[in-house]
Structure formats: structure tokens, C-alpha cells
Amino acid sequence: MVGPAMVTEKRVATPLSRDELIDFMQSVILNEQQEEMDPFYVLDLGVINSLVDTWTRNLPMVQPFYAVKCNPNPAFLKEMAALGTGFDCASRAEIETILSLGVSPDQIVFANTCKPESHIKYAAKIGVNLTTFDSKGELEKIKKWHPKCALLIRIKIPETSGATFQFGSKFGALPEEIVSLLQAAQAAHPKVVGVSFHIGSRAINFRAFEDAIAAAKTTFEAATQLGLPKMHILDIGGGFTSGPKFIEAASAVKVALQKYFPNEPAGFTIIAEPGRFFANTPFTLATNIIGKRVRDGIKEYWINDGISGSMNFLKYDHDDVICTPLANCSSNKTTSFKGLKTYDSKVFGPTCDPHDTVLEGYQLPELDVNDWLIFHNMGAYTSSRGNDFNGFKTSAIPTYLAKSNKK
Ligand SMILES: *Cc1c(COP(=O)(O)O)cnc(C)c1O
């Protein structure tokens, strides 16, 4: 488990600066990508180190179980495992991936409330013994195929987080269902050891943590009243973003824990399932400009990745796109666009889907075919949500590792 060792251990990899990152991308373009000009990712391992440090410093009492679905890049997962985080897996394949890194099964929470029977049997066989549920049907399946599995009851909490992605009505026991689910568990025997929730992805109002932790407390009390063995795991889910908002979220969590779970005994464990927090900022995507047109004074460009590929999230949310142009390094043009006049620009993805528009009303200097557009903070729900629509293969976009060893 994540322990104090993680804080004191000296890590050498530090994040690259923006300029170092661009230099590294340029070297990839010159050395690896020159001919095809295909899109590629750069993963900065130093950023992962610093995020794990930030987590541990701000929420030392909460063990992170990284939500694999957010970005299952193998090098990323390997670095997370090396840094001692646990993992939130939702399927047999995700569990297999994590176990193949040498991670112990007790570092995995099988956090999918409705699992295929075959996946439950697999979890039983390899010893993943912690999962979530929110229905009687799931209890029956666990009782039949994995009776030793410990359970977290996933509760539905008020949607007060202002999250970009709410979990809606699909997940979590309603307040009025909780007692009968706990009773059913009592009768069926799988052991309910705790409570889980998720405030929604990319939350902005961290008051939601207080509301959710309060609801968890009510559930702990209901279990005690029913005479269930004392529960000892609180799983506060995901929803965190990195950057200044994380400090705010962490302090909301700490205040709520202090209020609702003040003097818990030694065996009491608090875990979380952050995805976006860890995966977003370490990844940068390079795309190449494959077409250009000027219409009504607007400069329009086509790039070779888009909505069907790494940028599926743009269907829901445009706030965060940070994009740096980079000149085709093999041309004689000056390589920096810094300080040049910018124009109202539009950027399309490469597919024949009319919704495959990446940027609109975005200010860019005048660019040409074969120049590059670099998209920053592109690790969360990007490659993992893409498909190969029209034969543009998101699944084949390579990732290059950047690691700075400076102090
Ligand atoms: C997707 C998911 C997460 C991760 O959410 P983030 O908002 O990326 O932190 C955690 N837990 C569960 C159960 C999820 O479905």
C-alpha cells in the first residue's frame, strides 16, 4: 500500500519545462516520424512522479487506486505501479493488465458495480477480493461465484459537484435502497466492508465531497444499526483534477473526513479511485496539419487526429484545450511561432464525420500543411476512448517516453 516511503524516497525524474518538452517533440519528429508525419504522444514520466508526490503530500491518509480506464498506456501504468499506487479495474482485461505488471491482487479494487459472471469467476481465481455493488442481483452473483469477496456498497450521492461528467442514474444505491441492500448482504453472506461513491468526473464544486462523505457516514451508521460487522473502508472515488483545484478538493475532503470520520480505529482505510488527476497532464499529443483552406477570412486546417480518435472528450467539453503550433522542422522556416500575428482559426479532424471539428474560433498564427499542432494535457479519456473510425487508427498512435533527470 502507499506508505510514507513514497514521500521520503528520492526520485530523480522531474517534469520537463514547456520548452524542453517542445524540444523533445522536435527530436521525435526528426528522428522517428519524419516520413509519415503520423500523430504521436509524449509521456513525461517526471510529471507522474510529481503528481504522486502532490497526492501524498495533500492527502496522506487516502490511498490512490488509479482508475485504469482513464488511460491504460502500459508505460504509464508501469510507472504508477513502481510508485506504489493501487488500481481500480472494471473488467477482466484491466485486471490482467495490472497483474502482468507484477502488482499484487490486493492492490486492486474491482470497481464495477455490475460484472459479467465470467469476470467474477476470474477475480475469484486470481484473488482480487474487493469489489463494488449496488443491486441485489450483483450480491447473488458474488455469493455464487466469489463468496470470499469483500464488498463496498456504492451509493448514489446528490449531484452537487458541477462535474462535466455526472454518473447520472446508472450507478449507486439510492438512499431508500441502502437498508434493504445491506440486509440482503447480511442474509447472503458476502461481507460488506465499506462504502464507495463518485462525485462525477471533472468536478468543480468540492462541497460535493462533504455531501458524499456525509452520505457515506449515514450508510456506515445504517450498517451498525442492522448489526452488520463494523465496516472499515471508505472509498471516495475519483473526480479530482490536477493543478490548483486539487488543493481545494483535497482540503474539502480533509475537512469532511475530520467532521464525519474523526477518531476511526487503526484498521480504518480510506481509498480513492482517481483517473483524470494522474493521467491528464503527463501526456502531450502531436498532430500534423494535413490540409488547409481559407474561407470567409477564417483559416481552416485539417489535422490527422480528432473527435473519433484522441479527442472524443471535445464532444462534451472545450474548456481545456491548450495547443501550441510547431513548424515543420525540416522546412527552412523559423521554428518558433512566438510573437507572430494570430488569426481566427478552425481545426478539423481527419474523418468524414461532420462533427469531427477540433477547434473553432481559436487564435493561431498562419500555419501550413506539414506544420504540427501540439495539444497539451491530453492523457485523460483520450486514447482510451478513441476508435479507428474511417481507418484512422487511434489505437496505433505511438507514445514516446520523456524523462528529465535534472534536479
Ligand atoms: C471513471 C471512474 C473513476 C475515475 O474518475 P476520474 O473522474 O477520472 O477521477 C473512478 N471510479 C470509478 C468507479 C469510475 O467509473
PDBQT file of the ligand as one rigid body, heavy atoms in Angstrom, charges set to zero:
ROOT
HETATM    1  C1  LIG A 501     -14.215   6.551 -14.206  1.00  0.00    +0.000 C 
HETATM    2  C2  LIG A 501     -14.182   6.161 -12.782  1.00  0.00    +0.000 A 
HETATM    3  C3  LIG A 501     -13.214   6.689 -11.927  1.00  0.00    +0.000 A 
HETATM    4  C4  LIG A 501     -12.234   7.771 -12.337  1.00  0.00    +0.000 C 
HETATM    5  O1  LIG A 501     -12.830   9.004 -12.380  1.00  0.00    +0.000 OA
HETATM    6  P1  LIG A 501     -11.992  10.368 -12.609  1.00  0.00    +0.000 P 
HETATM    7  O2  LIG A 501     -13.015  11.414 -12.673  1.00  0.00    +0.000 OA
HETATM    8  O3  LIG A 501     -11.221  10.200 -13.861  1.00  0.00    +0.000 OA
HETATM    9  O4  LIG A 501     -11.095  10.542 -11.436  1.00  0.00    +0.000 OA
HETATM   10  C5  LIG A 501     -13.174   6.214 -10.635  1.00  0.00    +0.000 A 
HETATM   11  N1  LIG A 501     -14.042   5.294 -10.192  1.00  0.00    +0.000 NA
HETATM   12  C6  LIG A 501     -14.994   4.758 -10.987  1.00  0.00    +0.000 A 
HETATM   13  C7  LIG A 501     -15.894   3.727 -10.455  1.00  0.00    +0.000 C 
HETATM   14  C8  LIG A 501     -15.097   5.185 -12.294  1.00  0.00    +0.000 A 
HETATM   15  O5  LIG A 501     -16.066   4.670 -13.083  1.00  0.00    +0.000 OA
ENDROOT
TORSDOF 0
